Amino acid sequence: MLRIGRIEYANCTPLFHALNALFPENDYRYVGGVPAYLNGMLASGGIDVCPSSSITFATHSDQYLIIPDISISSSGPVLSVLLFSKTPIEDLDGAQVLLSSESATSVNLLKILLRIRYNCQCTFQITDQSTPGAMGGNEAILLIGDAALRATMSRHDMFVYDLGELWYRWTGTPFVFALWLTTREVAGRRGDELMRLARQLGHAKQYAEEHLEEIVRVSPERDWMGPELLLDYWRNNISYDLTDLHLSGLKRYFRFAAEIGLIAPVRDLAFLPLD
Ligand SMILES: C=C(O[C@@H]1C=C(C(=O)O)C=C[C@H]1O)C(=O)O
């Protein structure tokens, strides 16, 4: 039985809903959590495969395999990866910035944007705080996932920067927040099951795109986001694609990350073979 990590954010709801609706016979075991937790579970062998922070691949590119044709990404605003700041981003030089403990990719994206794009040297502190109001004496806070969506719906008087949008305006390429990753070790033992899952994810992706209105009616996020905003988010912000253009954005992100010493240079992307 494959153990699959399930990110408990609104961005994943359509895909997992579709996977279960299309293939009810699957005996997958789901393990829910935030990305940072699931990244750790995949690394320690507690799960076999999951949508993982994309930078996870880069940290051990000899150990991980990418499931082809699927991601969590955006080409422009993503709506759920947001920097809330008391000052304009270009004035953050010397400031201390709080970083969501749930993230691995977006925290490094922010570091790249601050250093390379805005020429700001900041200090960073990881936090479990999930509202912009809780940043105390710090200058800014990075929130991801549902915490970011909730924060943007509440009242505040801060500058808000959408990291998907900043990246797209800067580079002209999509940003890949999450890749579906497995390990070479699991692929050696359960290659057939992973290939079947990869095929099912392809179908689920298409089904999700075609049934968003149905899915919104039964999704738990509808209660606090409202059906219109949730549909809009799925339709116009979140994408599950992983095209060549996405991969060029991903490689550019890895190059920037290596340039400022966040990771070692990544030579090649490695994919799960599909036959
Ligand atoms: C688009 C998002 O991207 C998420 C950001 C991640 C990260 O920063 O490590 C990991 C998985 C994604 O779900 C989001 O948070 O909504």
PDBQT file of the ligand as one rigid body, heavy atoms in Angstrom, charges set to zero:
ROOT
HETATM    1  C1  LIG A 301       1.307  27.672  -3.529  1.00  0.00    +0.000 C 
HETATM    2  C2  LIG A 301       1.690  27.292  -2.345  1.00  0.00    +0.000 C 
HETATM    3  O1  LIG A 301       2.872  26.643  -2.294  1.00  0.00    +0.000 OA
HETATM    4  C3  LIG A 301       3.233  25.798  -1.215  1.00  0.00    +0.000 C 
HETATM    5  C4  LIG A 301       4.541  26.219  -0.767  1.00  0.00    +0.000 C 
HETATM    6  C5  LIG A 301       5.468  25.341  -0.322  1.00  0.00    +0.000 C 
HETATM    7  C6  LIG A 301       6.755  25.811   0.301  1.00  0.00    +0.000 C 
HETATM    8  O2  LIG A 301       6.938  27.022   0.417  1.00  0.00    +0.000 OA
HETATM    9  O3  LIG A 301       7.596  24.977   0.663  1.00  0.00    +0.000 OA
HETATM   10  C7  LIG A 301       5.212  23.954  -0.430  1.00  0.00    +0.000 C 
HETATM   11  C8  LIG A 301       4.078  23.491  -1.008  1.00  0.00    +0.000 C 
HETATM   12  C9  LIG A 301       3.064  24.374  -1.618  1.00  0.00    +0.000 C 
HETATM   13  O4  LIG A 301       1.794  23.984  -1.215  1.00  0.00    +0.000 OA
HETATM   14  C10 LIG A 301       0.893  27.579  -1.135  1.00  0.00    +0.000 C 
HETATM   15  O5  LIG A 301       1.424  27.608  -0.030  1.00  0.00    +0.000 OA
HETATM   16  O6  LIG A 301      -0.309  27.786  -1.285  1.00  0.00    +0.000 OA
ENDROOT
TORSDOF 0
